[in-house]
């Protein structure tokens, strides 16, 4: 995944709830406005990331799926 994100998280091969837990931990290291790029293979991560951002107030900038990999960009609020 090529991105200009501040940080990248590889959550491939992890199942729920690990992608969300690792995302939450990675976001704590970022300053407000910085972005985190996540790549996951868990199909449930699509709904999980949307719900996580809604609950935490972080912005889900983008999400996409390509050949079983899900890519997300989250901006810390």
Secondary structure, 3 states (H helix, E strand, C coil): CCCCCCEEEEECCCCCCHHHHHHHHHHHCCCCCCEEEEEECCCCHHHHHHHHHHHHCCEEEEEEEECCEEEEEEECC
